[in-house]
Each structure stands twice: as structure tokens, then as C-alpha cells.
């Protein structure tokens, strides 16, 4: 299916116009009774068809004995019957041409073998009949605007969310409903809500893709624990990015103890958290670590303003908060530049006692003449050359004297600068907050949090501005598929060289004469190493000699290696003695590939030595990717300055490194079924213009 | 003055029983009118004496023409007259025996030369007459319990803070009043409030010391930008720690741009932020970076419970939030251990579908039988072997059905476990929140934030449990004071060796023969280096030779150095040629001392090479300190594992390193007036048991 077909297939679940409730009940406290009651109370304009074997009337509506008897097309069925009966109901739905179903029932893969089988059958029906299934064991869905309610949650007892443009997705029902209630309490505008439960068919990535394509969605807020369709996830993230829809994601399982808890909770759909993290980063999703942040950044993003630069202007009635704002700006990647001279001059004329450099500290003077606030803001917005503004006004909201004046002044500012991104940080009463929000002032009481939100918007803006990545480069013609067995160093080197990777050329010599022959071909000085699948630590058995400058040295080293290995590792099968030219210099790095349980082949990059061993300073990307992405990856490690050259060292050939990472990723992706891991260690990045070279190569087969 | 004398001297300012208002006004909108009006409205039980040259009555009270005419002792004068008149008023106060004064008036050091002089005179009066002065240019003070009001803030127009045990201190009036209003809105219990303004006498550190000694204060919440009395600050932090009073500090100026803003705002009382940070860490103060955190951690600490361990139990109605809690715990230094078998068994019996390992995921089952909540909590608290508990109950607070039941169940739990530290994370209505807080359940809606608070309490507990640091070791008898001139390497090495520091022994040779003589004494192989104050980069002029194995080599090297230096640095005055034994091996580190503008001599520690140069992985301590503190310092750097031994290296002599850092700190402190900086680079930490040695020593004089 294409992206738009997938999105289209989910529309009946997000925007159903006719809903069958299978397992409908007159008891409005029961799961099969609640959605009917809530929809009728909320005024759902579509059609509701209760389904119950007893027929008759349910909550005043005609009930049907079977979903197949409903005399009209059904967009969505809500299934609330015991687990054992679900498969039959879904078969009936498929037969009746129902487009999608939400299955509340638990008792599937999360509890028993029998449940696993039932769930597998559901997946099969979805695949073969094309009906889209949400759940089982989920809390269902909600359409805030149409009041379509496919959930048994009782959260509507105490209020209805404000309609808006945020689509909330959650793999967990409990977290999902909690998030929706939080959103309602904070007044966020919600477009739709979907919880995916056991994900027998529709998963969180499908829903993201729907939201990315959905014209009514502006922001996608997600709670996730793992992912069943990593490619769909990436596709959805990229679709959202291209449509400039911020994705805010609360992914749990970042810590080791969290990952253990997540596994016991979600039956191991968790890949390495670091890989998820790299995926979010690559596609510009904003990862948060608390519910509060999830709500706050989603709310900020829903205004749809994403500055193209990171220059922050600060206007404050407190110099101290100005300093605090500078600290927060630095922590969030924002600049607080000195204002242009003209702006400073005009501000000084307005407010002789003010600090005007930026932060602009108006001092309490402004409170005596509130029109200064208007003029201050106008100078800042007109001549400040800034991308976003923070206005801090302390507890002004409690001043019955000043608030009415501010409510005259700020609308005038907004009228003159309709598109300026302004955060208004002050203690405000609810009605005043609503007033300013109506005027597109973003109100966050705490100035530090306001700046965190601005930081996130700037990062979204940057990500949106990036063109779509070109397709990763193709493998060179010389590339061969990786064989289904583990290779020795010489074979591995050849395989990767053929795939376009710079691995030092090596030969496998069968005797001293051949070693000399190879050394002469490759050029002195050379290195000799024993090659044996059973000898891991070659140096310990005297299996390595370096810096061999001539034929005599090679012969002697060869014979010594053979003798030493025979003595110290008797019986180990020896493939031969590897001969390779000696290379040194450059910056030592490590390139690797490993197979992530979720994302498959994943490329790792780090600097050699203590950077990896002591500091664990590494970064990842899901394969394949192009050189541009490799450049971003390289710049993520702490040790990056080493490559730019420190202590008078020349800059290294970062271009060659990026090229190699990209090629490695393409090779790993093409061989995902055969290769379990690749190591290029050490991988020397030579001086700029001189390329890079791996001194050792290891390729592990999946079936080795 | 002793600690308790200082504290005693501030009592009239925090707890005044009789207050003179100098510049008193009938106009209740004026600064001299407000305090009187607010105190009368709030019911201050002490005596109020308006002072105004016109005499008569002010706001119904007898006004005095001069403070000296007041017929009773005055604890505190509030001074609200123009700057030019302040000195005379304070002189009058001193004469009248007024114990302290709060000076609102601005127009002092922050504005003009004249103001600087006036302010200096105020400092002088305070010193000579013993009257304690707060301000000028400050917003004053508040005593929440007695309703003593020495501030012109109008914040009382919209409410009064709840009395409690948190003392709020702020160098900024605007931030201070903002914080107090935030505290009031969040229902925090406040004991007192003081803003220090220009700090002509009483500074924020004095106030901290008062609060540390004050029986009514349980928590000290501070906003600060810098510090005028660093020793007092340290004294106050240690006094608070010893009395188990948490200090929560919002210090601004962490970023470079923030430091610039702070400087322009506060006339450069900012030392290096990293040094402040190390001081807070050393004395167990909790540094926060936003107002929200300042309030939240202060509120958490005000309950006075500081767990002795870091084991967290989590009970949740949402498995997803359980995972989130694990992530947050890991990020905040808390463990979420598997519960003991007995506890798991008992929980499983209670709730067959629950996850019982920890986090305990009760699932929604608990909501059907709320007594399960009681029994769950009882098992957790009785057999869980945990130090703190997080209970997450989502939007339970909106359930009119369940909330009454929970209000029966949780008090029973509290009764049985009166001292258990329990955080209750749920959406709660204000009255329910108050109900549970009354029962000593700490209510924080967001579970991640609740865990941040628990993490802070655990850190306080750890800090409080640490015994007072023993006095730093004395200098050895051989120690000599640093001379008031910059020393050459040989002299510097000798000076530091005499002070007990392991610096390689070196001699200054006047010719080749002497070089050989010294080399023979010191033992071959040796290193030779030219010594000249004008040659910074010795290698560049051929001024260094290493690995000289015998007399012949030394003579040749000596002559080559002399010739090369003469050719490449003609005219540079040469002290001689340094001879030192060649030492290698060990872990390369860097020890340094620099003079911080606020804290004076400060010791830096980092690992050599890329750790300092690329990663800026260094840590600091204010001198002097003992070996225990040095051990903590050493463990703060990222590269610490290098010292424990990586890649098969043996562990290094960390004991010797700690000893050296401590001795360096003692030497630096003893020579604070003479020494501007010290560098021991490289400082080799040898294998455990073999000590450590600096290969090079640099001592910079202040007047060099």
C-alpha cells in the first residue's frame, strides 16, 4: 500500500460516520454501554448501530442481532465481547464490509497461548479482508470534533476536550487516557485520540502516518514503548517532517531498569533505546521525558509557528529573570544577541533606566506607564532582528489595576506584528490567559519552560527547512552479496573493499615465500598476522608482527609466527598468514554495524580509544543513509573536535569518513538477512584530502 | 563575630517586634505608606512607629518627627526616603539604638558616583555602630507568622502566604517578590522572606546563616547572582547541612551569555559559575535552574523527610507510567529494585493480574476494589525494603465515585506507617490535594517531577549523613611561604616539594659539567630543559632533550641546547639548564590552582590530554580541603575510570592523588595573597602503591 492508501484505510477509524457497537448494552456503566451513552449525550451526528444477539432496543436505538444485518454501510465497529467471541465477530464484520474495528476485549497475546492464537487469527483476517483492526486490549479512539466515541473510558464524566489540531496517539490505554485528560485540563486543542493496545493490525506507526497525511492534524503527540513496524515509523516521521507537522514523542525505556520494566510490560517490542533516539533525531521528532513536557511542547507546536532562526529577544520587568532567560536560552540552543544599535538607542530613549542590550530589563518603570510596554515591544519586534520574543511580567496578572491596561496594549502590538512569535510569561488568571492566547501570545508561566518551548519550535523549524534526503548511494558494481558464513579477516576485507569501503588491502600467504611475494606487491613496511577462526587474541600467541621493512624481516617473522602459534595454540586450524601494508597516523575511529531487534542493521560510529572504551561516546543511525546524514552523525559525538584537529593536528578527512559510513550503511542494508555484525576497528581517518582506511575488518554472518 | 552572634544580630530584621517607618506616609499607595497599611490590615501584634518630620498622626498612629524621639526600643527601621537623606537617617537610627534597618531607597551604587560614596558610608556606619543594614535598593522583608511587613511590594493585595518553615532569600527584589507570590499560589508554607538589594551590610550569605541557625526555618530557598562574602556563604552552607536544613538555590549566570547579563545587572559580583557549582555540590545544596524547580524542591524538602537510602517502590495503575518512573528514577540516582520474594508473593495473591516485581502495576483491577490499594501499599511498605514510594493514580481525582473511597483507604495506610515517605501522583482537585497533604502524602501531579523531588530528598539525606569534614591537613614544617615573584621551574618545584607535594626533583645547572654532576646524583636517564622566563615554548627553540642515558649524552645535549637557544632565541636571559630524572608511565592528570574573583584560591583537577583539551572534563574545589573531599572531586570527572584502570591497566594510586590535591589546596590557601596560579602538568598518577609525581611545576605570583 502507498502512504496515502494506508492513511485512507485508517480514516474510518479516526473519522467514523457510522458506528456499530458489538456487545452493546443498556447498562451505561458497561463497556458496551458507555460509548453509546456518551455519543448520544455528546451529540454524535453519525449513525450508531447497537449489535446484540438479543436484538430489540438498546438505549433507545434499534439493536441488530448480527453486524451483518445492519442495513447501512458501517465505518467502524466497536467490539466489546469476551475474547473467545472476538474472532467470530471480526469475521462477521469483514463479511459485512465494515471498514475498521476497535477491539476493547482483553485476553489475547498478553495473557495466554490461546489468546496468542486468536490474535494471530485477527491479524490474518485484517490482512486478507482488508478490514483495519485496532487492539485488541486497547482503550479505543475518540474524534473530538464529531464526537465519535469508540472508547470505554469514563473520562467524559468530567469534561470534554477542546477541539483542535493535536492528534494524540498512545500504545498504552492508561497513559493515553491520562494524557487526554491532562490535555483537556490544560485546554489543549485535540483533533483525535487513538490507543493501539496489542496492535494485531494497526500500530502506532500506521496512526502516525494517518496523522501526517490528515489535513486536520497539525501536531502529533505520541506515547510509545516500542515499535512493530520500524520502516513504517520512519516513513511516518519523514511524512510528518515534509508536511511540517511537529512530532512530539514520549518514548519510555530509556534506562536499563526502564527497559526491563518495559519488556515485562509490553512483551519485548523494545529495540535499543539509543536507536530510537537516533531515529527521532534524524527525522526531527522532539523526544520528551515526561507527560508534562509532552503536553507543553505539543501545545506550543499547535500554534504552528516555527522560527527560521534562533535569535531570542527578552523583555523583562526583572533583571534577574533576564539572566535566568539567558541561561535557559544557552541550554536550549538559542542565542540572546545584543540588539542592533538602533534598537538599543530607541529603547534607551524610551526608558533611560532600562538595560537595553538584550535582555531588555525595563525595570518597574514600565509598570508606571504601561504604554512603554507597547513601545518597547514595537522597537524589539521592528528593529530587534530577533526570531522569537519572551516577555516576562511576573505576577502582573494579579494586578486589577494594570491588567486592563495591558489588555489594551498587547492587542495593539499583535495587530502591528501579526506573525511575531511571542511568549508571554507571567502569573495570569485563567480568563486573562485565554484572552492572550486568543491573540496568539503563547502563555507559559515559568520563563525557563517558555524558553524550552521556543527551543523546541526552533529545532522543528530547522528540521522542516531541511530538504528531503536524497536516496542513499547505490552499491558499486563490484559489490558482492555477503555469504552466509563468517569470513576471515582477509575475506572480510575483500568483501568490504568490493563494496567500496576503504579497507587496507591484505593477502593470505600459505608460506614464507608467498608472504614475501605479497609484501613486495603491497609495498613495505608490512604487518603479518596469523589468521585462524579459533585464535581471538593473536598477540597472546605470538601471532602478530608489525613494521617489517624487508624480505628478510618478513621471512623471519613468518617463521616465528608459525612456530609460536604451533607451540601456544596447538591444534588451532590456521588459514594462513595475513600480509598487509603498515599504515599509521590519522585519527583513530571505530565503525560498526549491528542488527537491532527492531530496526535491523544499524551503523555505529565513535572515536577510538578512550572515547568508546571509557566514555561510551558513540552514535547510531539506522541503515541505509547518505553522506549528509553521516556528516550529522559524525558531529554528534563529544570527541568530534579531534577530527577537526586539536593540539596543532591538521583536520582529518571527514568527507572520506562520511562517505565510508554511508557506504557501510548501504552494504549493511543490502545484506540485512546475511550479516549479523560488522566491525571496522581501527578505522583511521587520515589528513584532509588523504582519505581513510580500516586496518581490520570483521564480518559476522547471521548463520555463521 | 561567631556564627550565633551573626545570627542573633539579624533576628531583629527577621522577627522585628517594633518597627519604625522612616518616611511614613498617609498615602497607602506610597512606599512609606504601604507597610503601615498592610501591617494594620494583617494584624501585626508588635508596635509600629511612623516617623515623619511633620509629626502628627499617620494612618491613625502617632508619628514621630525623628527616630530618636521614639519612646521605646526599636528592632527594625524601614527607610523610605530619597537617597540623599538616607545616611542621616541611618546615623539617627544608630544613635537611637535601632538594631537593624531595611533601606528601600534606590540611587546608590547602582546609579552614580555619589551613590557609591553614600553606600560606602552606610557600610561604615553598620560596621562601627553594629546596626545591621539591609539594602539599599531592596524590596525588604516579611515575617509571615507575625505579619511584620518591611516591604513596599503590593503583593498582599491579592493574598497572604501560608505560614510555614521555608525561608525565602533573594538578591533581587523582583525575583524575590515573584517567588513569594509563586509560593503563595502553590500553597507553600513560608517562614520569612528577605531581599538584600545592594548589600551594603547584610548579604545573602548572612541571611542564610541566620536561617541555618533559626529554629523556625526548615528549608532555605535562595535566588542568587553572586556573593560578596564567600567564606560566610560556605560557613552558612555547612551550618545548614549540619542542622539538616536543605538549601535549594537558584543561581543564575551559568551560561556565558547569562554571565554577561548578570554582570551588567549586578555590577560584577559573579565569580566563575563552575566554582559556585562545586561549592553547592560540596556542601550538599541542591542547585535548580528554574523558578518552578525552586518552588517544587523547596516544597518537597519542607516536609522534612530525607530517606537514608535510594530504593524506590512504585505502585501504579498504568504499566506505561511504571516504565516512565523507572527512567526518571535512573536519571535521578534512584534504584527501583525487584521487591523481596515475600512481597511479590503477597502482592500476587492480592492481584493475580498485576505485575509485582516493582514497578507494581496494579492495572485497573484496583479501581474495582479500592481496598486492594490499602493492602498493596501495606505490603509495599512493610515488606518492600524501600526508602520511598511513588503511588500513581492517573485522573482518579476526578472520580466522584472513587475519591471518597480513597480518602478512607489512604489515611489507614498513613496511620500504620506514619513515617513512610510517599509521593502521590495523580490529578487531584485542590481540596483533595489539601486532604492528602494534611496526611503527609506529597502530592505532585506529574510522576516524573515527583521522582525528581524524591531524588533531591535522597541527595539531601546523603549529604546530611556525612560527618563534618575534618580540618584540612596542616602544611608540613618544611613548607615555606611563596615569594612575591614568579619562580622558574626549578624554584617552583622546590617550593612545592617543600610544601609536601610530589614534584620531580630537579636542579639548575650552570654548565655541562654541573649537568652531569646533577644527572649522576638524580639518576639516569634524565631530561634537560632550558630555563628562561622569556622562553615559553622550549621545544620550538630546541630547548628540550629527553631520555639521556649517560654522561656523554648529557654533555652533548647540554651543549646543543645552549647553542640552539642562542641561535633561535638570541638575547633571552637564560637561568640555566634544568636537569631532572626521566619519569614515565602512570595516568596523566593535571592539577591547577587559580584565583577566583569571588572564592579566591581554587583547585582544578582533570585528566591529561583530550580529557582537558577536547572534553573540558575538569572539576573544581575552593581551597583548602582534605583528602576525603579530594576523593569526591576525583570521582566527578567523566574520565575517572582511567584511574581505576581500563584496557587491562592496573589501578592508579588514587590515594596519592587525593593527598596531593588536598596538600595543593592547603598550600594555595596559605599563600592566597602571593599566588595567582599554580600548574602541575603533567601530574603522573602511578600504579597503586607507587605514588604520583608532577613532571613540571609552575607558580605564578600575584605581583610577579
Contacts between the chains, C-beta under 8 A, distances in Angstrom:
chain1	res1	chain2	res2	distance
A	154	B	399	7.7
A	155	B	395	6.6
A	155	B	398	7.7
A	157	B	398	7.3
A	157	B	399	7.7
A	157	B	400	8.0
A	158	B	395	8.0
A	158	B	398	4.2
A	159	B	398	8.0
A	170	B	320	7.8
A	171	B	320	7.6
A	172	B	318	6.4
A	172	B	319	6.7
A	172	B	320	3.6
A	174	B	317	6.2
A	174	B	318	3.3
A	174	B	319	7.2
A	174	B	320	6.2
A	174	B	321	7.1
A	174	B	364	7.3
A	174	B	394	6.4
A	175	B	318	5.5
A	175	B	320	3.9
A	175	B	321	6.2
A	175	B	324	7.9
A	177	B	394	7.3
A	177	B	395	7.3
A	178	B	318	6.6
A	178	B	321	7.4
A	178	B	394	4.6
A	178	B	395	6.1
A	178	B	427	8.0
A	181	B	394	7.6
A	181	B	395	4.2
A	181	B	398	7.1
A	181	B	427	6.4
A	182	B	395	8.0
A	182	B	427	7.2
A	185	B	427	6.7
A	223	B	320	6.5
A	225	B	320	6.6
A	225	B	323	6.6
A	250	B	324	7.5
A	252	B	320	6.4
A	252	B	323	4.1
A	252	B	324	4.9
A	252	B	326	8.0
A	252	B	327	5.8
A	253	B	323	5.8
A	253	B	327	7.0
A	254	B	327	4.6
A	254	B	330	7.6
A	254	B	331	7.9
A	255	B	326	5.8
A	255	B	327	4.7
A	255	B	329	7.4
A	255	B	330	3.3
A	255	B	331	7.0
A	256	B	330	7.0
A	257	B	326	4.5
A	257	B	329	6.9
A	257	B	330	5.7
A	257	B	335	7.6
A	257	B	336	5.2
A	258	B	323	5.1
A	258	B	324	7.5
A	258	B	326	3.7
A	258	B	327	4.0
A	258	B	330	6.5
A	260	B	326	7.6
A	261	B	319	7.8
A	261	B	322	5.6
A	261	B	323	4.7
A	261	B	326	4.7
A	261	B	336	7.5
A	261	B	357	7.9
A	261	B	359	5.8
A	262	B	323	4.5
A	264	B	355	6.0
A	264	B	357	6.7
A	265	B	319	4.0
A	265	B	320	7.2
A	265	B	322	6.8
A	265	B	323	6.1
A	265	B	355	6.7
A	265	B	361	6.8
A	266	B	319	7.7
A	289	B	324	8.0
A	289	B	327	6.7
A	289	B	328	7.3
A	289	B	331	7.5
A	289	B	448	6.5
A	290	B	324	7.4
A	290	B	328	7.3
A	290	B	446	5.8
A	290	B	447	7.7
A	290	B	448	3.5
A	290	B	449	6.9
A	291	B	324	7.6
A	291	B	446	5.8
A	291	B	447	7.3
A	291	B	448	7.0
A	292	B	446	4.4
A	292	B	448	6.9
A	292	B	449	6.7
A	317	B	174	6.2
A	318	B	172	6.4
A	318	B	174	3.3
A	318	B	175	5.5
A	318	B	178	6.6
A	319	B	172	6.7
A	319	B	174	7.2
A	319	B	261	7.8
A	319	B	265	4.0
A	319	B	266	7.7
A	320	B	170	7.8
A	320	B	171	7.6
A	320	B	172	3.6
A	320	B	174	6.2
A	320	B	175	3.9
A	320	B	223	6.5
A	320	B	225	6.6
A	320	B	252	6.4
A	320	B	265	7.2
A	321	B	174	7.1
A	321	B	175	6.2
A	321	B	178	7.4
A	322	B	261	5.6
A	322	B	265	6.8
A	323	B	225	6.6
A	323	B	252	4.1
A	323	B	253	5.8
A	323	B	258	5.1
A	323	B	261	4.7
A	323	B	262	4.6
A	323	B	265	6.0
A	324	B	175	7.9
A	324	B	250	7.5
A	324	B	252	4.9
A	324	B	258	7.6
A	324	B	289	8.0
A	324	B	290	7.4
A	324	B	291	7.6
A	326	B	252	8.0
A	326	B	255	5.8
A	326	B	257	4.5
A	326	B	258	3.8
A	326	B	260	7.6
A	326	B	261	4.7
A	327	B	252	5.8
A	327	B	253	7.0
A	327	B	254	4.6
A	327	B	255	4.6
A	327	B	258	4.0
A	327	B	289	6.7
A	328	B	289	7.3
A	328	B	290	7.3
A	329	B	255	7.4
A	329	B	257	6.9
A	330	B	254	7.6
A	330	B	255	3.3
A	330	B	256	6.9
A	330	B	257	5.7
A	330	B	258	6.5
A	331	B	254	7.9
A	331	B	255	7.0
A	331	B	289	7.5
A	335	B	257	7.6
A	336	B	257	5.2
A	336	B	261	7.5
A	355	B	264	6.0
A	355	B	265	6.7
A	357	B	261	7.9
A	357	B	264	6.7
A	359	B	261	5.8
A	361	B	265	6.8
A	364	B	174	7.3
A	394	B	174	6.4
A	394	B	177	7.3
A	394	B	178	4.6
A	394	B	181	7.7
A	395	B	155	6.6
A	395	B	177	7.3
A	395	B	178	6.0
A	395	B	181	4.2
A	395	B	182	8.0
A	398	B	155	7.7
A	398	B	157	7.3
A	398	B	158	4.2
A	398	B	181	7.1
A	399	B	154	7.7
A	399	B	157	7.8
A	400	B	157	8.0
A	427	B	181	6.4
A	427	B	182	7.2
A	427	B	185	6.7
A	446	B	290	5.8
A	446	B	291	5.8
A	446	B	292	4.4
A	447	B	290	7.7
A	447	B	291	7.3
A	448	B	289	6.5
A	448	B	290	3.5
A	448	B	291	7.0
A	448	B	292	6.9
A	449	B	290	6.8
A	449	B	292	6.7
A	610	B	610	7.4
A	610	B	611	8.0
A	610	B	639	7.1
A	610	B	642	6.8
A	610	B	646	7.2
A	611	B	610	8.0
A	613	B	646	5.7
A	613	B	647	6.4
A	614	B	638	7.9
A	614	B	639	6.2
A	614	B	641	5.0
A	614	B	642	5.9
A	614	B	646	5.6
A	615	B	615	7.7
A	615	B	638	6.1
A	615	B	639	7.4
A	638	B	614	7.9
A	638	B	615	6.1
A	639	B	610	7.1
A	639	B	614	6.2
A	639	B	615	7.4
A	641	B	614	5.0
A	642	B	610	6.8
A	642	B	614	6.0
A	646	B	610	7.2
A	646	B	613	5.7
A	646	B	614	5.6
A	647	B	613	6.4
